[in-house]
Amino acid sequence: MTQVKEWSNQELNRKLAELMGWQAGGDPNKQRDFVWWVDDNRFRLPEKWEPCTDPAASLEVQTAACKVDGERYIWELAIIQGWVGGKIISRKEGVRIATAIPRERAEAAYITLQGAVNT
């Protein structure tokens, strides 16, 4: 299994961008020229799209992961948060999942999206 927790925020952000279909463009040696292109020709600078720290961007990757496999995303998020229970998540655990921090959402989204690519 991939050790997502060991990655820096920047590394995880870029890996998520790639899984979501973004491609690198421009010159990586010139930060201002380095952009990610999306299918509909939108672009963003990598430092402006940070799912590991930005709540809005983390919800974007959460939505993408839920579209692929929402149930797996929730389980992965619970595991990342330290859940060790059985097959049922308590209300208390549900609240913790609902209030996940951006980095936790990003990790769970990566694992979920990566699993969809590898299957």
Rosetta silent file (secondary structure, phi, psi, omega in degrees, C-alpha in Angstrom):
SEQUENCE: MTQVKEWSNQELNRKLAELMGWQAGGDPNKQRDFVWWVDDNRFRLPEKWEPCTDPAASLEVQTAACKVDGERYIWELAIIQGWVGGKIISRKEGVRIATAIPRERAEAAYITLQGAVNT
SCORE:     score description
SCORE:     0.000 S_00000001
   1 L     0.000  142.920  179.835    0.000    0.000    0.000 S_00000001
   2 L   -65.261  136.647  179.029    1.165    3.508   -0.801 S_00000001
   3 L   -91.712   74.328 -176.256    2.544    5.421    2.170 S_00000001
   4 H   -60.199  -36.781 -176.876    0.624    8.647    1.533 S_00000001
   5 H   -60.799  -24.880 -178.399    1.374   10.012    5.015 S_00000001
   6 H   -79.859  -14.715 -177.311    5.080   10.201    4.182 S_00000001
   7 L   -79.014  148.659  173.101    4.553   12.549    1.229 S_00000001
   8 L   -71.347  163.150  176.980    4.854   16.311    1.506 S_00000001
   9 H   -57.978  -44.526 -178.530    1.747   18.388    0.859 S_00000001
  10 H   -61.441  -42.364 -179.975    3.164   19.563   -2.473 S_00000001
  11 H   -64.180  -45.052  178.969    3.881   16.003   -3.602 S_00000001
  12 H   -66.080  -40.046  177.914    0.384   14.800   -2.678 S_00000001
  13 H   -57.499  -45.556 -178.616   -1.216   17.867   -4.327 S_00000001
  14 H   -67.635  -39.888  178.951    0.577   17.109   -7.610 S_00000001
  15 H   -65.234  -38.074  176.021   -0.259   13.403   -7.500 S_00000001
  16 H   -64.886  -42.213  178.621   -3.915   14.259   -6.920 S_00000001
  17 H   -58.392  -43.841  179.073   -3.859   16.706   -9.832 S_00000001
  18 H   -63.937  -42.574  179.089   -2.527   13.979  -12.107 S_00000001
  19 H   -65.441  -27.137  179.388   -5.157   11.487  -10.947 S_00000001
  20 L   -87.613    6.820  173.195   -7.848   14.070  -11.649 S_00000001
  21 L    94.579    8.901  178.280   -6.644   14.357  -15.251 S_00000001
  22 L   -82.551  147.945  178.362   -4.485   17.471  -15.052 S_00000001
  23 E  -125.337  144.482  179.806   -1.266   17.525  -17.041 S_00000001
  24 E   -71.412  143.838  176.981    1.854   19.545  -16.430 S_00000001
  25 E  -147.199  164.488 -179.004    2.626   22.271  -18.917 S_00000001
  26 L    84.326 -165.996 -178.124    5.059   25.144  -19.202 S_00000001
  27 L  -103.947  112.326 -178.172    8.575   25.144  -17.859 S_00000001
  28 L   -63.013  -15.985  177.524    8.904   23.510  -14.403 S_00000001
  29 L   -81.746  -11.414  177.141   12.083   25.552  -13.816 S_00000001
  30 L  -119.657   96.085 -174.712   10.043   28.756  -14.007 S_00000001
  31 H   -49.012  -40.958 -176.281    7.332   28.522  -11.361 S_00000001
  32 H   -67.869  -21.709  179.477    5.216   31.266  -12.908 S_00000001
  33 H   -93.095   -3.968 -174.764    5.099   29.349  -16.217 S_00000001
  34 L   -90.094  113.515 -177.323    4.189   26.024  -14.632 S_00000001
  35 E  -128.996  161.737  173.039    0.478   25.343  -15.008 S_00000001
  36 E  -110.037  126.885  179.231   -1.882   22.396  -14.898 S_00000001
  37 E   -96.387  140.670  178.959   -4.208   22.064  -17.861 S_00000001
  38 L  -112.362  159.026 -176.124   -7.660   20.597  -17.452 S_00000001
  39 L   -50.410  -37.489 -176.718   -9.781   18.994  -20.174 S_00000001
  40 L   -90.867   22.241  175.435  -11.965   22.096  -20.593 S_00000001
  41 L    69.095   15.391  171.534   -8.898   24.338  -21.084 S_00000001
  42 L   -78.960  159.045  174.388   -8.983   25.893  -17.599 S_00000001
  43 E  -145.965  157.015  177.438   -5.677   26.221  -15.826 S_00000001
  44 E  -143.783  149.221  171.702   -4.403   26.934  -12.370 S_00000001
  45 L   -75.792  138.526 -177.649   -0.998   27.506  -10.879 S_00000001
  46 H   -53.979  -37.008 -177.440   -0.039   24.512   -8.693 S_00000001
  47 H   -72.616  -11.592  178.336    0.535   26.698   -5.653 S_00000001
  48 H   -92.998  -11.919 -179.581   -3.035   28.007   -5.912 S_00000001
  49 L  -118.699   98.270 -172.914   -4.587   24.517   -5.857 S_00000001
  50 L  -130.225   82.211 -178.857   -3.655   22.873   -2.579 S_00000001
  51 L   -60.373  -22.126 -179.230   -6.068   20.152   -1.438 S_00000001
  52 L   -73.768  -20.347 -177.112   -3.764   19.295    1.473 S_00000001
  53 L  -129.538  -21.087 -176.590   -4.258   22.701    3.085 S_00000001
  54 L   -98.880  119.013 -178.547   -7.161   24.465    1.346 S_00000001
  55 H   -56.227  -41.281 -178.819  -10.660   23.392    2.467 S_00000001
  56 H   -64.783  -44.574  179.193  -12.266   24.239   -0.903 S_00000001
  57 H   -66.954  -35.010  178.961   -9.694   22.264   -2.906 S_00000001
  58 H   -67.602  -33.014  176.270   -9.959   19.337   -0.462 S_00000001
  59 H   -71.015  -29.905  176.721  -13.721   19.260   -1.034 S_00000001
  60 H   -65.138  -44.741  178.726  -13.069   19.204   -4.776 S_00000001
  61 H   -72.592  -32.161  175.320  -10.932   16.064   -4.505 S_00000001
  62 H   -61.178  -44.408  179.093  -13.417   14.578   -2.016 S_00000001
  63 H   -61.660  -43.452  178.543  -16.195   15.056   -4.581 S_00000001
  64 H   -61.584  -43.540  179.927  -14.096   13.400   -7.292 S_00000001
  65 H   -65.866  -40.109 -179.801  -13.321   10.438   -5.018 S_00000001
  66 H   -66.423  -32.608  176.801  -16.972   10.065   -3.985 S_00000001
  67 H   -66.841  -33.460 -179.725  -18.027    9.977   -7.647 S_00000001
  68 H   -77.275  -50.108 -179.010  -15.592    7.115   -8.215 S_00000001
  69 H  -164.354   83.653 -175.967  -16.351    5.126   -5.036 S_00000001
  70 H   -59.314  -39.305 -179.253  -17.965    7.057   -2.190 S_00000001
  71 H   -65.167  -43.631  178.244  -18.150    4.119    0.169 S_00000001
  72 H   -64.102  -40.523  179.356  -14.444    3.364   -0.193 S_00000001
  73 H   -57.440  -46.582 -179.558  -13.598    7.048    0.296 S_00000001
  74 H   -63.125  -42.918  178.585  -15.467    7.135    3.624 S_00000001
  75 H   -63.155  -43.721  179.803  -13.789    3.928    4.817 S_00000001
  76 H   -62.994  -40.629  178.769  -10.349    5.213    3.812 S_00000001
  77 H   -63.661  -42.301  177.973  -11.014    8.507    5.600 S_00000001
  78 H   -61.930  -41.691  179.868  -12.096    6.664    8.757 S_00000001
  79 H   -65.639  -43.203  178.305   -8.921    4.545    8.659 S_00000001
  80 H   -59.248  -35.170 -179.501   -6.724    7.623    8.157 S_00000001
  81 L   -82.118    2.360  174.832   -8.354    9.155   11.230 S_00000001
  82 L    95.972   12.090 -179.907   -7.461    6.101   13.283 S_00000001
  83 L   -67.921  130.643 -179.190  -10.759    4.191   13.215 S_00000001
  84 L  -128.956   17.735 -176.182  -10.225    0.567   14.186 S_00000001
  85 L   -74.747 -165.440 -179.659  -13.811   -0.588   14.711 S_00000001
  86 L   -86.681 -133.204 -176.611  -15.859   -3.233   12.989 S_00000001
  87 L   -91.830   -5.237 -177.652  -18.270   -2.794   10.090 S_00000001
  88 L  -117.203  134.106  176.996  -20.352   -0.052   11.686 S_00000001
  89 L   -97.960  128.014 -179.725  -19.246    3.527   12.238 S_00000001
  90 L   -71.277  168.581  176.546  -20.693    5.159   15.350 S_00000001
  91 H   -60.524  -40.614  179.323  -22.283    8.607   15.342 S_00000001
  92 H   -60.417  -43.864  177.463  -19.198    9.973   17.075 S_00000001
  93 H   -64.978  -38.239  178.225  -16.991    8.533   14.310 S_00000001
  94 H   -60.205  -40.967  177.543  -19.396    9.944   11.715 S_00000001
  95 H   -64.731  -41.887  179.466  -18.972   13.433   13.150 S_00000001
  96 H   -62.928  -40.858  178.615  -15.193   13.062   13.067 S_00000001
  97 H   -63.915  -43.057 -178.356  -15.352   11.957    9.415 S_00000001
  98 H   -65.888  -24.263 -178.358  -17.597   14.896    8.532 S_00000001
  99 L  -108.880   29.807  179.652  -15.157   17.349   10.099 S_00000001
 100 L   -59.760  147.839  176.347  -11.991   15.933    8.540 S_00000001
 101 L   -80.953  160.205 -177.495   -9.134   18.334    7.911 S_00000001
 102 H   -53.332  -42.490 -178.690   -8.020   18.991    4.310 S_00000001
 103 H   -61.241  -41.184  178.575   -4.919   16.756    4.523 S_00000001
 104 H   -63.588  -43.146  177.673   -7.047   13.798    5.684 S_00000001
 105 H   -61.539  -42.507 -178.918   -9.509   14.364    2.831 S_00000001
 106 H   -63.655  -43.514  179.042   -6.646   14.597    0.345 S_00000001
 107 H   -62.242  -47.401 -179.468   -5.069   11.341    1.562 S_00000001
 108 H   -64.026  -38.685  178.755   -8.370    9.444    1.427 S_00000001
 109 H   -64.973  -43.846  179.417   -9.141   10.872   -2.009 S_00000001
 110 H   -59.474  -48.865 -178.350   -5.741    9.859   -3.352 S_00000001
 111 H   -60.129  -43.221 -179.776   -6.089    6.284   -2.084 S_00000001
 112 H   -65.446  -49.089 -178.813   -9.612    6.035   -3.518 S_00000001
 113 H   -67.086  -38.204  177.392   -8.719    7.546   -6.910 S_00000001
 114 H   -63.258  -40.022  177.175   -5.491    5.543   -7.161 S_00000001
 115 H   -62.304  -35.760  179.696   -7.451    2.360   -6.498 S_00000001
 116 H   -69.475  -33.969  179.091   -9.829    3.208   -9.340 S_00000001
 117 H   -70.837  -37.221 -175.412   -6.886    3.688  -11.726 S_00000001
 118 H   -84.857   -4.460 -178.925   -5.290    0.383  -10.728 S_00000001
 119 L  -103.586    0.000    0.000   -8.425   -1.738  -11.066 S_00000001
